[in-house]
Amino acid sequence: MNVNDNSRLVWSDERGGAVGDKSSKNQRKQKKKNKAAPAAQSGGGFPKDGVVRVCREKNGRGGKTVTVLYGVPGSQGDRNDLLKKIKQLCGCGGALKGSFLEIQGDQRDKIMVFLQEQGMEAKAAGG
């Protein structure tokens, strides 16, 4: 290490990154991004029995609560239409991730009532 009289090392990691080093900062961000909810990765681990499971999740989401719907029947277009209706009902954002829907915030009670009105069998699952 080259030492100048006018500077001093404040912090260094074992890879040689120092304070303000963008490469180590990007690596930390990528690590945090790769941490996803275990239930979301495995599709919830619920049986495919035609019942929509409505879950509240916080894991791997930076402490934010998300309502996740697993086992939603129909095609991708049907799920998109359902997602749009639920987002309008709850007044919040959401996304279609593979075969399940994510709705921002704790909206489980509203969604359960809505799905039952639509003639779908829905169960509250998780915490």
N, CA and C atoms as a LAMMPS dump frame, in Angstrom:
ITEM: TIMESTEP
0
ITEM: NUMBER OF ATOMS
381
ITEM: BOX BOUNDS ff ff ff
-5.0000000000000000e+02 5.0000000000000000e+02
-5.0000000000000000e+02 5.0000000000000000e+02
-5.0000000000000000e+02 5.0000000000000000e+02
ITEM: ATOMS id mol type element x y z
1 1 1 N 0.837 -1.169 0
2 1 2 C 0 0 0
3 1 3 C 0.883 1.234 0
4 2 1 N 0.577 2.169 -0.858
5 2 2 C 1.32 3.409 -0.986
6 2 3 C 0.738 4.435 -0.025
7 3 1 N 1.536 4.92 0.901
8 3 2 C 1.047 5.843 1.921
9 3 3 C 1.545 7.253 1.629
10 4 1 N 0.627 8.183 1.545
11 4 2 C 0.969 9.604 1.41
12 4 3 C 0.867 10.253 2.774
13 5 1 N 1.623 11.302 2.972
14 5 2 C 1.54 12.031 4.236
15 5 3 C 0.231 12.794 4.35
16 6 1 N -0.39 13.132 3.211
17 6 2 C -1.595 13.954 3.21
18 6 3 C -2.881 13.14 3.25
19 7 1 N -2.82 11.822 3.234
20 7 2 C -4.036 11.022 3.241
21 7 3 C -3.917 9.881 4.236
22 8 1 N -5.056 9.402 4.649
23 8 2 C -5.068 8.241 5.532
24 8 3 C -6.214 7.324 5.127
25 9 1 N -6.037 6.049 5.297
26 9 2 C -7.039 5.059 4.953
27 9 3 C -8.103 5.04 6.045
28 10 1 N -9.339 5.224 5.675
29 10 2 C -10.433 5.241 6.635
30 10 3 C -11.01 3.849 6.787
31 11 1 N -11.233 3.162 5.671
32 11 2 C -11.843 1.84 5.701
33 11 3 C -11.434 1.09 4.45
34 12 1 N -11.274 -0.201 4.582
35 12 2 C -10.963 -1.033 3.436
36 12 3 C -11.525 -2.416 3.685
37 13 1 N -12.089 -3.043 2.624
38 13 2 C -12.539 -4.426 2.791
39 13 3 C -11.434 -5.354 2.31
40 14 1 N -11.636 -6.644 2.479
41 14 2 C -10.59 -7.603 2.125
42 14 3 C -10.331 -7.671 0.618
43 15 1 N -11.222 -7.118 -0.204
44 15 2 C -11.021 -7.107 -1.655
45 15 3 C -10.291 -5.854 -2.109
46 16 1 N -9.977 -4.971 -1.193
47 16 2 C -9.255 -3.769 -1.567
48 16 3 C -10.144 -2.562 -1.807
49 17 1 N -11.458 -2.713 -1.636
50 17 2 C -12.371 -1.589 -1.83
51 17 3 C -12.28 -0.627 -0.662
52 18 1 N -12.379 0.636 -0.927
53 18 2 C -12.304 1.644 0.119
54 18 3 C -13.622 2.394 0.205
55 19 1 N -13.722 3.303 1.146
56 19 2 C -14.938 4.095 1.304
57 19 3 C -15.223 4.817 -0.005
58 20 1 N -16.474 4.731 -0.457
59 20 2 C -16.86 5.392 -1.684
60 20 3 C -16.534 4.602 -2.938
61 21 1 N -15.958 3.434 -2.781
62 21 2 C -15.633 2.587 -3.933
63 21 3 C -16.918 2.03 -4.515
64 22 1 N -17.186 2.335 -5.768
65 22 2 C -18.461 1.967 -6.388
66 22 3 C -18.589 0.477 -6.618
67 23 1 N -17.49 -0.227 -6.841
68 23 2 C -17.592 -1.66 -7.137
69 23 3 C -18.109 -2.433 -5.928
70 24 1 N -17.627 -2.128 -4.727
71 24 2 C -18.111 -2.85 -3.551
72 24 3 C -19.553 -2.444 -3.227
73 25 1 N -19.909 -1.188 -3.513
74 25 2 C -21.274 -0.729 -3.284
75 25 3 C -22.236 -1.462 -4.226
76 26 1 N -21.844 -1.615 -5.488
77 26 2 C -22.674 -2.332 -6.454
78 26 3 C -22.814 -3.802 -6.075
79 27 1 N -21.767 -4.405 -5.544
80 27 2 C -21.828 -5.802 -5.121
81 27 3 C -22.818 -5.967 -3.972
82 28 1 N -22.82 -5.016 -3.036
83 28 2 C -23.774 -5.083 -1.922
84 28 3 C -25.197 -4.945 -2.425
85 29 1 N -25.42 -4.016 -3.38
86 29 2 C -26.759 -3.84 -3.937
87 29 3 C -27.227 -5.103 -4.635
88 30 1 N -26.331 -5.734 -5.395
89 30 2 C -26.675 -6.947 -6.123
90 30 3 C -27.005 -8.073 -5.155
91 31 1 N -26.257 -8.179 -4.064
92 31 2 C -26.519 -9.203 -3.054
93 31 3 C -27.9 -9.008 -2.449
94 32 1 N -28.235 -7.749 -2.15
95 32 2 C -29.536 -7.44 -1.565
96 32 3 C -30.654 -7.759 -2.555
97 33 1 N -30.421 -7.473 -3.845
98 33 2 C -31.408 -7.745 -4.876
99 33 3 C -31.653 -9.243 -5.022
100 34 1 N -30.599 -10.029 -4.884
101 34 2 C -30.708 -11.473 -5.058
102 34 3 C -31.447 -12.151 -3.913
103 35 1 N -31.561 -11.46 -2.788
104 35 2 C -32.327 -12.001 -1.67
105 35 3 C -33.801 -11.827 -1.981
106 36 1 N -34.467 -12.887 -2.33
107 36 2 C -35.9 -12.827 -2.615
108 36 3 C -36.633 -13.663 -1.579
109 37 1 N -37.928 -13.433 -1.463
110 37 2 C -38.729 -14.194 -0.511
111 37 3 C -38.69 -15.672 -0.886
112 38 1 N -38.395 -16.567 0.068
113 38 2 C -38.33 -17.987 -0.249
114 38 3 C -39.65 -18.522 -0.79
115 39 1 N -40.76 -18.032 -0.277
116 39 2 C -42.062 -18.506 -0.753
117 39 3 C -42.29 -18.069 -2.195
118 40 1 N -41.836 -16.87 -2.522
119 40 2 C -42.032 -16.367 -3.877
120 40 3 C -41.203 -17.148 -4.885
121 41 1 N -40.025 -17.592 -4.484
122 41 2 C -39.177 -18.346 -5.392
123 41 3 C -39.76 -19.715 -5.687
124 42 1 N -40.365 -20.341 -4.7
125 42 2 C -40.85 -21.708 -4.879
126 42 3 C -42.315 -21.761 -5.295
127 43 1 N -42.933 -20.606 -5.53
128 43 2 C -44.345 -20.601 -5.914
129 43 3 C -45.251 -20.795 -4.716
130 44 1 N -44.741 -20.548 -3.522
131 44 2 C -45.556 -20.629 -2.322
132 44 3 C -45.58 -22.001 -1.696
133 45 1 N -45.282 -23.036 -2.462
134 45 2 C -45.319 -24.382 -1.919
135 45 3 C -46.723 -24.887 -1.668
136 46 1 N -47.718 -24.274 -2.289
137 46 2 C -49.104 -24.663 -2.09
138 46 3 C -49.531 -25.651 -3.165
139 47 1 N -50.487 -26.518 -2.862
140 47 2 C -50.982 -27.451 -3.871
141 47 3 C -51.778 -26.721 -4.953
142 48 1 N -51.779 -27.272 -6.138
143 48 2 C -52.542 -26.683 -7.245
144 48 3 C -53.916 -27.324 -7.268
145 49 1 N -54.785 -26.844 -6.379
146 49 2 C -56.111 -27.439 -6.216
147 49 3 C -57.241 -26.49 -6.61
148 50 1 N -56.915 -25.39 -7.289
149 50 2 C -57.945 -24.452 -7.726
150 50 3 C -58.339 -23.439 -6.675
151 51 1 N -57.683 -23.462 -5.524
152 51 2 C -57.966 -22.508 -4.455
153 51 3 C -56.917 -21.402 -4.508
154 52 1 N -57.364 -20.155 -4.475
155 52 2 C -56.438 -19.024 -4.475
156 52 3 C -55.989 -18.785 -3.042
157 53 1 N -54.67 -18.829 -2.808
158 53 2 C -54.114 -18.573 -1.479
159 53 3 C -53.685 -17.107 -1.437
160 54 1 N -54.163 -16.372 -0.443
161 54 2 C -53.843 -14.955 -0.282
162 54 3 C -52.925 -14.824 0.927
163 55 1 N -51.677 -14.42 0.677
164 55 2 C -50.652 -14.364 1.729
165 55 3 C -50.142 -12.946 1.924
166 56 1 N -49.693 -12.686 3.157
167 56 2 C -48.979 -11.452 3.48
168 56 3 C -47.514 -11.83 3.616
169 57 1 N -46.637 -11.101 2.943
170 57 2 C -45.21 -11.409 3.022
171 57 3 C -44.397 -10.142 3.228
172 58 1 N -43.273 -10.286 3.943
173 58 2 C -42.334 -9.189 4.149
174 58 3 C -40.908 -9.609 3.818
175 59 1 N -40.636 -10.898 3.823
176 59 2 C -39.269 -11.397 3.655
177 59 3 C -38.684 -11.013 2.305
178 60 1 N -37.454 -10.506 2.33
179 60 2 C -36.742 -10.164 1.111
180 60 3 C -37.295 -8.972 0.372
181 61 1 N -38.076 -8.146 1.051
182 61 2 C -38.705 -7.003 0.385
183 61 3 C -38.362 -5.689 1.092
184 62 1 N -37.276 -5.671 1.786
185 62 2 C -36.845 -4.435 2.448
186 62 3 C -37.78 -3.98 3.547
187 63 1 N -38.493 -4.9 4.185
188 63 2 C -39.399 -4.558 5.272
189 63 3 C -40.782 -4.119 4.821
190 64 1 N -41.007 -4.057 3.525
191 64 2 C -42.314 -3.654 3
192 64 3 C -43.251 -4.857 2.962
193 65 1 N -44.504 -4.639 3.318
194 65 2 C -45.5 -5.704 3.287
195 65 3 C -46.114 -5.794 1.902
196 66 1 N -46.263 -7.01 1.425
197 66 2 C -46.838 -7.271 0.118
198 66 3 C -47.872 -8.376 0.272
199 67 1 N -49.003 -8.259 -0.412
200 67 2 C -50.012 -9.31 -0.443
201 67 3 C -49.793 -10.099 -1.73
202 68 1 N -49.616 -11.408 -1.592
203 68 2 C -49.316 -12.261 -2.742
204 68 3 C -50.444 -13.264 -2.933
205 69 1 N -50.898 -13.417 -4.179
206 69 2 C -51.957 -14.374 -4.524
207 69 3 C -51.342 -15.527 -5.298
208 70 1 N -51.418 -16.724 -4.724
209 70 2 C -50.908 -17.934 -5.365
210 70 3 C -52.08 -18.764 -5.869
211 71 1 N -51.866 -19.48 -6.956
212 71 2 C -52.879 -20.402 -7.46
213 71 3 C -54.022 -19.726 -8.176
214 72 1 N -53.76 -18.568 -8.784
215 72 2 C -54.81 -17.858 -9.511
216 72 3 C -55.077 -18.612 -10.814
217 73 1 N -56.327 -19.049 -11.028
218 73 2 C -56.621 -19.821 -12.242
219 73 3 C -56.703 -18.931 -13.48
220 74 1 N -56.615 -19.558 -14.644
221 74 2 C -56.772 -18.836 -15.901
222 74 3 C -55.464 -18.611 -16.622
223 75 1 N -55.586 -17.945 -17.759
224 75 2 C -54.416 -17.664 -18.584
225 75 3 C -53.713 -16.407 -18.086
226 76 1 N -52.619 -16.071 -18.735
227 76 2 C -51.86 -14.872 -18.384
228 76 3 C -52.72 -13.614 -18.565
229 77 1 N -53.515 -13.587 -19.615
230 77 2 C -54.406 -12.445 -19.854
231 77 3 C -55.468 -12.312 -18.778
232 78 1 N -56.024 -13.458 -18.326
233 78 2 C -57.017 -13.437 -17.245
234 78 3 C -56.401 -12.907 -15.959
235 79 1 N -55.156 -13.325 -15.683
236 79 2 C -54.479 -12.845 -14.473
237 79 3 C -54.211 -11.346 -14.563
238 80 1 N -53.85 -10.876 -15.754
239 80 2 C -53.625 -9.437 -15.937
240 80 3 C -54.9 -8.642 -15.675
241 81 1 N -56.028 -9.129 -16.181
242 81 2 C -57.309 -8.449 -15.958
243 81 3 C -57.661 -8.429 -14.475
244 82 1 N -57.468 -9.562 -13.805
245 82 2 C -57.749 -9.652 -12.374
246 82 3 C -56.84 -8.707 -11.592
247 83 1 N -55.58 -8.659 -11.966
248 83 2 C -54.634 -7.765 -11.299
249 83 3 C -55.078 -6.315 -11.432
250 84 1 N -55.51 -5.929 -12.615
251 84 2 C -55.956 -4.554 -12.84
252 84 3 C -57.15 -4.216 -11.956
253 85 1 N -58.115 -5.146 -11.858
254 85 2 C -59.294 -4.907 -11.014
255 85 3 C -58.911 -4.789 -9.542
256 86 1 N -58.016 -5.655 -9.095
257 86 2 C -57.598 -5.628 -7.68
258 86 3 C -56.845 -4.339 -7.371
259 87 1 N -55.977 -3.908 -8.275
260 87 2 C -55.244 -2.666 -8.059
261 87 3 C -56.194 -1.476 -7.965
262 88 1 N -57.237 -1.465 -8.794
263 88 2 C -58.224 -0.381 -8.729
264 88 3 C -59.013 -0.445 -7.429
265 89 1 N -59.372 -1.655 -7.003
266 89 2 C -60.119 -1.836 -5.759
267 89 3 C -59.326 -1.327 -4.557
268 90 1 N -58.059 -1.693 -4.5
269 90 2 C -57.233 -1.363 -3.339
270 90 3 C -56.587 0.021 -3.443
271 91 1 N -56.536 0.58 -4.633
272 91 2 C -55.9 1.887 -4.81
273 91 3 C -54.408 1.834 -4.585
274 92 1 N -53.776 0.784 -5.09
275 92 2 C -52.338 0.624 -4.9
276 92 3 C -51.737 -0.065 -6.12
277 93 1 N -50.44 -0.213 -6.096
278 93 2 C -49.729 -0.849 -7.198
279 93 3 C -49.654 -2.353 -7.023
280 94 1 N -49.184 -2.995 -8.058
281 94 2 C -49.026 -4.432 -8.016
282 94 3 C -48.331 -4.915 -9.265
283 95 1 N -47.992 -6.203 -9.281
284 95 2 C -47.292 -6.763 -10.433
285 95 3 C -47.66 -8.226 -10.591
286 96 1 N -47.553 -8.682 -11.817
287 96 2 C -47.746 -10.094 -12.143
288 96 3 C -46.364 -10.706 -12.264
289 97 1 N -46.016 -11.62 -11.366
290 97 2 C -44.705 -12.258 -11.364
291 97 3 C -44.891 -13.741 -11.629
292 98 1 N -44.731 -14.134 -12.869
293 98 2 C -44.903 -15.539 -13.224
294 98 3 C -46.35 -15.945 -13.096
295 99 1 N -46.599 -16.879 -12.196
296 99 2 C -47.966 -17.38 -12.034
297 99 3 C -48.672 -16.781 -10.823
298 100 1 N -48.033 -15.853 -10.12
299 100 2 C -48.69 -15.255 -8.956
300 100 3 C -48.713 -13.738 -9.056
301 101 1 N -49.632 -13.141 -8.282
302 101 2 C -49.817 -11.693 -8.292
303 101 3 C -49.3 -11.093 -6.996
304 102 1 N -48.646 -9.959 -7.093
305 102 2 C -48.18 -9.226 -5.923
306 102 3 C -48.909 -7.892 -5.871
307 103 1 N -49.479 -7.584 -4.721
308 103 2 C -50.179 -6.324 -4.491
309 103 3 C -49.458 -5.599 -3.36
310 104 1 N -49.169 -4.327 -3.524
311 104 2 C -48.444 -3.575 -2.507
312 104 3 C -49.307 -3.367 -1.272
313 105 1 N -48.701 -3.553 -0.111
314 105 2 C -49.374 -3.305 1.158
315 105 3 C -50.154 -4.508 1.657
316 106 1 N -50.722 -4.358 2.843
317 106 2 C -51.523 -5.417 3.472
318 106 3 C -52.972 -5.235 3.024
319 107 1 N -53.357 -5.915 1.959
320 107 2 C -54.69 -5.782 1.374
321 107 3 C -55.463 -7.094 1.442
322 108 1 N -55.041 -8.004 2.306
323 108 2 C -55.58 -9.36 2.29
324 108 3 C -57.093 -9.413 2.494
325 109 1 N -57.627 -8.66 3.433
326 109 2 C -59.067 -8.726 3.72
327 109 3 C -59.907 -8.238 2.535
328 110 1 N -59.505 -7.121 1.939
329 110 2 C -60.234 -6.59 0.779
330 110 3 C -60.212 -7.59 -0.372
331 111 1 N -59.053 -8.167 -0.608
332 111 2 C -58.891 -9.089 -1.735
333 111 3 C -59.692 -10.366 -1.514
334 112 1 N -59.714 -10.859 -0.286
335 112 2 C -60.477 -12.081 0.019
336 112 3 C -61.956 -11.872 -0.302
337 113 1 N -62.512 -10.761 0.139
338 113 2 C -63.928 -10.466 -0.118
339 113 3 C -64.169 -10.337 -1.617
340 114 1 N -63.291 -9.633 -2.312
341 114 2 C -63.435 -9.429 -3.753
342 114 3 C -63.404 -10.76 -4.515
343 115 1 N -62.465 -11.621 -4.179
344 115 2 C -62.349 -12.905 -4.881
345 115 3 C -63.578 -13.783 -4.64
346 116 1 N -64.107 -13.759 -3.427
347 116 2 C -65.299 -14.539 -3.142
348 116 3 C -66.503 -13.996 -3.891
349 117 1 N -66.591 -12.675 -4.06
350 117 2 C -67.663 -12.078 -4.853
351 117 3 C -67.549 -12.466 -6.319
352 118 1 N -66.334 -12.696 -6.791
353 118 2 C -66.094 -13.096 -8.177
354 118 3 C -66.326 -14.59 -8.398
355 119 1 N -66.654 -15.307 -7.328
356 119 2 C -66.94 -16.73 -7.437
357 119 3 C -65.731 -17.633 -7.327
358 120 1 N -64.592 -17.083 -6.86
359 120 2 C -63.39 -17.884 -6.681
360 120 3 C -63.296 -18.346 -5.241
361 121 1 N -62.748 -19.525 -5.054
362 121 2 C -62.517 -20.01 -3.698
363 121 3 C -61.186 -19.449 -3.235
364 122 1 N -61.182 -18.721 -2.119
365 122 2 C -59.978 -18.067 -1.62
366 122 3 C -59.757 -18.425 -0.162
367 123 1 N -58.495 -18.629 0.189
368 123 2 C -58.114 -18.921 1.563
369 123 3 C -56.986 -17.989 1.986
370 124 1 N -57.063 -17.532 3.233
371 124 2 C -55.97 -16.756 3.791
372 124 3 C -54.867 -17.728 4.18
373 125 1 N -53.66 -17.438 3.792
374 125 2 C -52.536 -18.315 4.093
375 125 3 C -51.377 -17.466 4.613
376 126 1 N -50.524 -18.078 5.373
377 126 2 C -49.367 -17.362 5.896
378 126 3 C -49.724 -16.477 7.072
379 127 1 N -48.813 -15.549 7.411
380 127 2 C -48.961 -14.715 8.601
381 127 3 C -49.833 -13.576 8.509
